[in-house]
Amino acid sequence: MQARSKSGRAEAARWLGALDMLRLVHASPGITRADASRRLGITSGSATEICARLRDLELLSERPAPPSGRGRPTTTLHAHRHGPLTAVVDVRHADWRAGVADLEGRLTDLATGRHRDRRPGAVIADLRGAIGALAERHGPRLRSVSISVTGTVQNNRVAQASGLGWQDVEIEPLAPGVPQRVCNDATLAGLAVARRSHPDRSVLYLHIEVGIGGVLVDRGHALSGATGAGGEFGHLPLGDPAVPCPCGAMGCWDVAVDGRAMARLRGEPAPDDPRTYATETMSDGAPAARTAVGECAAFLGRGVAGLVNALDPEIVAFGGLAPDLQQAAGEELDRAYAAGLMRFRRTAPPPLLPTEFGADGPLRGAAESGFDEILTEGALARWADERRG
């Protein structure tokens, strides 16, 4: 009995070492085996043994590293070409995108479709078709499905997506038998930005599409609340208190910074596609358009200052349309941001940094969430059993 117990503990320790290695390669694709052993605090022999096991299981591949001085030759570590994949989906106001991501976070096999009908059943049917096609092409390599939605997500359900007209919608499994996660688009984009661009930092991420959302990511962990519905910054009363929001409240920040706000300020009706309207308005040099963009930028700056005062991040990262708004009306944004900060913060305020992921942010975040599901002891053991069987 005691021998079996010791054997079981040794096996668990080996899996934990393998998981640590895979998580490191996921975070730092192309890391050398020598650097990985130093980062993990293990011997070069242990790193070699772990990598060999992971190669045999088609979880990891190695390539010769370029020569660097007198040290022993080493390898760089990468996703295996037959390794696990997560299916990623981004459901937006007017369209959807879907594809797969590997251990390194690379997005491939991408497809896009516009909503022929925004009702949940029609959208979900289109998504099921797209993921079904991916499952057919990739077979058992598909180990999780991760869905980004432009709306409030609570306990893996879409509680409210005003732009889509959804209320309390459950997205049934798109690939039967495969674990599935559903999360807010801004939360996922922020997770990707924080982990990939600012690891080990406290990052406030803000994302403008239809409205504004975001997340505080502290050292790689998204602080999204007890039910996953945190980060609904767009529903703080930071906008015009006379303006109603589709959520039922008045004065939400959501309707003060996006294409709907720009249309209202220009005296035009609410656009069917607020994202496209905002993009066109920001590139329009007419005085009315310039004034509307500047006012939205000022609302953005004041709100960011309030969140910085409350949350104390090291960095504020902008995604979605926020970098475009920053570029179009940076002076108005910066002035409002500085004016809203507490005095002690003004000497060294958190920088406002545009992200490099652009429209891919939610998909990249979905890949992060999908591999959080895959890189677990149980999921790794199931993969190994299938490969050995």
Legacy VTK file of the C-alpha trace (Angstrom):
# vtk DataFile Version 3.0
C-alpha trace
ASCII
DATASET POLYDATA
POINTS 389 float
0.000 0.000 0.000
2.764 2.429 1.005
4.748 1.621 -2.157
1.729 2.293 -4.339
1.090 5.573 -2.506
4.689 6.684 -3.081
4.417 5.694 -6.728
1.216 7.688 -7.100
2.802 10.766 -5.560
5.808 10.428 -7.869
3.513 10.172 -10.909
1.584 13.263 -9.797
4.854 15.147 -9.343
5.916 14.205 -12.873
2.627 15.491 -14.280
2.999 18.732 -12.337
6.472 19.196 -13.797
5.067 18.572 -17.271
2.262 21.066 -16.665
4.713 23.680 -15.457
6.744 23.191 -18.629
3.692 23.432 -20.899
2.421 26.535 -19.116
5.817 28.150 -19.511
5.928 27.379 -23.244
2.368 28.701 -23.556
3.425 31.970 -21.917
6.830 32.187 -23.660
6.751 30.347 -27.007
10.214 29.596 -28.328
11.886 29.687 -24.913
15.059 27.605 -24.836
15.150 24.420 -22.830
18.079 25.836 -20.848
16.115 28.986 -19.945
13.065 26.886 -19.109
15.038 24.772 -16.644
16.327 27.948 -14.978
12.873 29.531 -14.838
11.364 26.378 -13.340
14.239 25.778 -10.937
14.952 22.253 -12.185
18.102 20.537 -13.417
18.932 20.348 -17.102
18.519 16.569 -16.845
14.990 16.921 -15.476
14.111 19.418 -18.214
15.426 17.027 -20.851
13.363 14.135 -19.412
10.187 16.206 -19.158
10.546 17.524 -22.706
11.136 14.012 -24.034
7.921 12.792 -22.392
5.989 15.744 -23.795
7.377 15.124 -27.281
6.306 11.482 -27.086
2.803 12.625 -26.130
2.706 15.101 -29.056
2.367 18.022 -26.670
5.671 19.745 -27.366
8.241 20.004 -30.140
11.888 21.067 -30.016
14.087 22.805 -32.545
17.841 23.457 -32.427
18.496 26.856 -30.888
20.842 29.272 -32.683
24.398 29.047 -31.303
25.055 31.505 -28.477
28.553 31.535 -27.075
30.362 28.655 -25.445
27.450 26.989 -23.674
26.163 23.559 -24.555
23.771 23.412 -27.522
20.142 23.684 -26.481
16.738 23.686 -28.143
13.759 26.001 -28.392
10.358 24.744 -27.244
7.176 25.002 -29.318
3.682 23.632 -29.785
3.596 20.182 -31.379
2.033 20.149 -34.853
-0.322 17.387 -33.683
-0.898 18.901 -30.254
-4.104 20.063 -28.559
-6.164 22.962 -29.878
-8.867 25.190 -28.471
-11.682 26.434 -30.680
-12.141 30.185 -30.237
-15.231 32.240 -31.046
-15.904 35.987 -30.926
-19.581 36.978 -31.089
-19.836 40.682 -31.889
-22.678 43.126 -32.487
-22.901 42.573 -36.238
-20.877 39.439 -36.928
-18.873 36.523 -35.518
-15.397 35.042 -35.963
-14.207 31.524 -35.202
-10.982 29.554 -35.495
-8.518 27.468 -33.522
-5.481 28.304 -31.396
-2.524 26.111 -30.451
-0.323 26.035 -27.350
1.603 29.080 -28.587
-1.598 31.099 -28.994
-1.415 31.158 -32.795
-4.815 31.718 -34.431
-5.500 29.686 -37.558
-8.376 28.323 -39.613
-10.317 31.564 -39.117
-13.814 32.046 -40.517
-16.144 35.048 -40.324
-19.879 35.473 -40.809
-22.371 38.313 -40.458
-25.513 37.738 -38.411
-28.366 36.900 -40.758
-30.630 37.131 -37.717
-29.529 38.366 -34.275
-31.914 36.136 -32.343
-30.010 33.652 -30.170
-31.185 30.536 -31.980
-30.023 31.778 -35.378
-26.635 32.993 -34.157
-25.959 29.832 -32.161
-26.899 27.675 -35.148
-24.310 29.491 -37.271
-21.700 29.064 -34.551
-22.498 25.373 -34.193
-21.932 24.948 -37.923
-18.579 26.750 -37.788
-17.315 24.808 -34.763
-18.646 21.563 -36.192
-16.537 22.141 -39.296
-13.471 22.794 -37.127
-14.147 19.653 -35.076
-14.422 17.601 -38.249
-11.096 18.917 -39.552
-9.136 18.645 -36.309
-10.795 15.655 -34.634
-9.601 14.726 -31.122
-7.048 17.532 -31.100
-9.926 19.907 -30.270
-9.953 19.901 -26.450
-11.961 22.982 -25.491
-14.248 25.676 -26.870
-13.854 29.258 -25.647
-16.460 31.873 -26.579
-16.206 35.657 -26.335
-19.475 37.619 -26.314
-20.020 41.360 -26.453
-22.288 41.357 -23.419
-22.527 40.620 -19.718
-21.675 37.003 -18.917
-22.562 35.456 -15.585
-21.842 31.866 -14.616
-21.116 30.909 -18.229
-24.453 32.347 -19.457
-25.064 35.548 -21.410
-27.017 37.556 -18.852
-27.483 40.542 -21.145
-26.158 41.587 -24.546
-27.925 44.815 -25.427
-26.402 45.156 -28.881
-27.655 41.707 -29.828
-30.955 41.983 -27.994
-30.124 38.938 -25.852
-31.332 38.347 -22.309
-30.422 35.300 -20.199
-29.126 33.129 -23.039
-27.341 29.838 -22.588
-25.055 28.867 -25.465
-25.422 25.117 -25.560
-22.247 23.108 -26.274
-21.063 23.840 -29.801
-18.912 20.686 -29.860
-20.614 17.920 -27.845
-18.378 16.354 -25.231
-15.822 19.168 -25.354
-15.553 21.548 -22.349
-16.876 25.010 -23.173
-16.325 28.429 -21.581
-18.244 31.662 -22.258
-16.864 35.043 -21.221
-17.220 38.763 -21.881
-15.173 40.046 -24.829
-13.435 42.838 -22.922
-12.489 40.505 -20.069
-10.894 38.074 -22.498
-9.107 40.762 -24.495
-7.735 42.189 -21.257
-6.548 38.761 -20.175
-4.607 38.368 -23.427
-3.077 41.839 -23.252
-2.013 41.457 -19.618
-0.523 37.979 -20.000
1.147 38.504 -23.359
2.268 42.142 -23.182
2.515 42.986 -19.470
3.099 39.764 -17.481
3.435 40.108 -13.721
1.939 43.610 -13.762
-1.354 45.053 -12.548
-3.202 46.073 -15.720
-6.505 47.904 -16.102
-7.782 47.007 -19.565
-10.535 49.039 -21.256
-12.190 47.998 -24.502
-14.597 50.069 -26.626
-16.866 48.357 -29.134
-20.576 48.957 -28.570
-20.126 50.567 -25.158
-17.082 50.058 -22.978
-15.995 47.219 -20.748
-12.821 45.882 -19.311
-11.118 44.051 -16.518
-8.421 44.464 -13.909
-5.798 41.743 -14.419
-3.398 41.360 -11.540
-0.290 39.260 -12.245
-2.094 37.284 -14.933
-5.319 36.709 -12.971
-8.480 38.410 -14.228
-10.471 39.824 -11.302
-13.936 39.280 -12.740
-15.964 38.808 -9.567
-17.843 35.979 -7.901
-19.925 35.015 -10.963
-17.680 36.249 -13.781
-19.812 39.347 -14.410
-17.284 41.841 -13.058
-15.677 44.510 -15.205
-18.948 46.024 -16.426
-17.347 49.446 -16.182
-19.631 50.728 -18.919
-22.525 50.724 -16.476
-20.908 53.038 -13.982
-22.773 56.398 -13.965
-19.898 58.263 -15.634
-21.880 59.557 -18.609
-24.600 62.162 -19.105
-27.219 61.501 -16.374
-29.997 62.522 -18.768
-29.188 59.785 -21.290
-30.835 56.352 -20.839
-28.898 53.138 -21.382
-30.412 49.947 -22.862
-29.469 48.233 -19.579
-32.227 50.223 -17.837
-30.015 52.726 -15.978
-29.441 56.407 -16.688
-26.105 58.067 -17.417
-24.054 54.943 -18.133
-20.503 55.403 -19.388
-21.407 52.856 -22.106
-23.489 55.358 -24.082
-21.050 58.263 -23.668
-17.982 56.950 -25.516
-19.046 54.867 -28.530
-20.686 55.238 -31.936
-24.125 55.729 -30.389
-22.799 58.713 -28.427
-21.168 60.193 -31.533
-24.426 59.896 -33.481
-26.440 61.506 -30.676
-23.972 64.387 -30.378
-24.221 64.971 -34.141
-28.012 64.971 -34.003
-28.307 61.753 -35.994
-30.325 58.591 -35.225
-28.729 55.664 -33.398
-26.720 53.625 -35.933
-27.463 49.992 -36.599
-23.730 49.256 -36.475
-22.220 51.599 -33.835
-18.696 50.268 -34.351
-18.569 51.118 -38.046
-20.243 54.457 -37.379
-17.606 55.353 -34.777
-14.764 54.402 -37.133
-16.209 56.554 -39.914
-16.854 59.490 -37.580
-13.305 59.438 -36.218
-11.945 59.703 -39.768
-14.408 62.463 -40.733
-12.806 65.904 -40.596
-16.076 67.842 -40.444
-16.401 70.179 -37.417
-19.493 68.395 -36.055
-17.746 65.026 -36.228
-14.599 66.425 -34.641
-16.596 67.937 -31.778
-18.459 64.680 -31.139
-15.237 62.657 -31.113
-13.597 65.131 -28.738
-16.500 64.968 -26.286
-16.453 61.159 -26.300
-12.702 61.253 -25.679
-13.222 63.575 -22.706
-15.812 61.199 -21.237
-13.325 58.378 -21.709
-10.547 60.304 -19.958
-12.676 61.262 -16.960
-13.876 57.706 -16.501
-10.370 56.266 -16.755
-9.235 58.694 -14.045
-12.004 57.509 -11.746
-11.072 53.863 -12.235
-7.382 54.589 -11.697
-8.229 56.394 -8.445
-10.280 53.401 -7.317
-8.242 50.428 -8.568
-4.604 51.617 -8.510
-3.282 49.834 -11.639
0.278 50.112 -12.911
-0.823 50.343 -16.548
-4.009 51.276 -18.399
-4.263 49.396 -21.709
-6.708 50.395 -24.454
-8.259 47.922 -26.878
-11.012 47.758 -29.466
-11.788 51.285 -30.691
-10.218 52.994 -27.676
-6.760 53.366 -29.340
-8.460 54.963 -32.366
-10.285 57.405 -30.101
-7.019 58.156 -28.307
-5.320 58.886 -31.623
-8.227 60.975 -32.957
-8.671 63.145 -29.848
-5.692 62.511 -27.622
-5.497 66.082 -26.360
-9.069 66.043 -25.043
-8.581 62.598 -23.534
-5.321 63.474 -21.779
-6.697 66.726 -20.407
-9.750 65.026 -18.915
-7.642 62.162 -17.553
-5.231 64.493 -15.774
-8.035 66.637 -14.356
-9.805 63.604 -12.882
-6.796 62.107 -11.091
-6.226 62.587 -7.395
-3.385 65.045 -6.802
-0.896 62.471 -5.535
-1.285 60.417 -8.740
-0.531 63.239 -11.171
3.249 63.117 -10.792
3.444 59.539 -12.120
0.048 58.515 -13.542
-0.382 55.055 -15.040
0.374 55.329 -18.768
-2.472 54.957 -21.273
-1.118 52.387 -23.740
-2.777 51.165 -26.946
-2.638 47.411 -27.428
-1.209 45.678 -30.459
-3.867 42.982 -30.827
-6.559 45.131 -32.446
-9.694 43.229 -33.374
-8.012 39.927 -32.478
-7.920 40.759 -28.746
-11.064 38.806 -27.753
-9.991 35.793 -29.832
-6.530 35.819 -28.269
-8.118 36.046 -24.841
-10.438 33.184 -25.715
-7.303 31.171 -26.543
-5.908 31.990 -23.091
-9.129 30.865 -21.417
-9.362 27.768 -23.596
-5.870 26.646 -22.641
-6.606 27.315 -18.970
-9.062 24.439 -19.468
-6.555 22.279 -21.334
-3.499 22.822 -19.123
-4.773 20.996 -16.083
-3.647 17.723 -14.542
-6.885 15.940 -15.445
-6.960 17.169 -19.047
-3.321 16.253 -19.531
-3.893 12.764 -18.131
-6.849 12.224 -20.507
-4.722 13.322 -23.463
-1.963 10.926 -22.417
-4.395 8.011 -21.995
-5.773 8.576 -25.519
-2.289 8.708 -27.025
-1.218 5.541 -25.216
-4.465 3.701 -25.970
LINES 1 390
389 0 1 2 3 4 5 6 7 8 9 10 11 12 13 14 15 16 17 18 19 20 21 22 23 24 25 26 27 28 29 30 31 32 33 34 35 36 37 38 39 40 41 42 43 44 45 46 47 48 49 50 51 52 53 54 55 56 57 58 59 60 61 62 63 64 65 66 67 68 69 70 71 72 73 74 75 76 77 78 79 80 81 82 83 84 85 86 87 88 89 90 91 92 93 94 95 96 97 98 99 100 101 102 103 104 105 106 107 108 109 110 111 112 113 114 115 116 117 118 119 120 121 122 123 124 125 126 127 128 129 130 131 132 133 134 135 136 137 138 139 140 141 142 143 144 145 146 147 148 149 150 151 152 153 154 155 156 157 158 159 160 161 162 163 164 165 166 167 168 169 170 171 172 173 174 175 176 177 178 179 180 181 182 183 184 185 186 187 188 189 190 191 192 193 194 195 196 197 198 199 200 201 202 203 204 205 206 207 208 209 210 211 212 213 214 215 216 217 218 219 220 221 222 223 224 225 226 227 228 229 230 231 232 233 234 235 236 237 238 239 240 241 242 243 244 245 246 247 248 249 250 251 252 253 254 255 256 257 258 259 260 261 262 263 264 265 266 267 268 269 270 271 272 273 274 275 276 277 278 279 280 281 282 283 284 285 286 287 288 289 290 291 292 293 294 295 296 297 298 299 300 301 302 303 304 305 306 307 308 309 310 311 312 313 314 315 316 317 318 319 320 321 322 323 324 325 326 327 328 329 330 331 332 333 334 335 336 337 338 339 340 341 342 343 344 345 346 347 348 349 350 351 352 353 354 355 356 357 358 359 360 361 362 363 364 365 366 367 368 369 370 371 372 373 374 375 376 377 378 379 380 381 382 383 384 385 386 387 388
